[in-house]
Amino acid sequence: MKALSASIAFLGVCLLISVWLLSNAITNSSTNIPSTIDVYQSSIGQYELIVNDGWLYLYDKTNGQVFKKPDESESSWETVKDLAGN
């Protein structure tokens, strides 16, 4: 019976050490992941393309009109914001 108790205690200690090592590995690996990603977009042209949460947004810089469509869809662009009132 003593051998069983000792092996259960040893197994518990091994589990605690392995969980501690795993959590340190996860914490250390997250320091290599940037919190923000900067994307350079040329300011030349009339339109700017923005990708956010699976949607493509097309922004017209001349009149402020915004269009959107799902990222992985062949559907047409729908108007989100139309400053002309159309």
Secondary structure, 3 states (H helix, E strand, C coil): CHHHHHHHHHHHHHHHHHHHHHHHHHHHHHHHCCCCCCCCCCCCCCEEEEEECCEEEEEECCCCCEEEEECCCCCCCEEEECCCCC
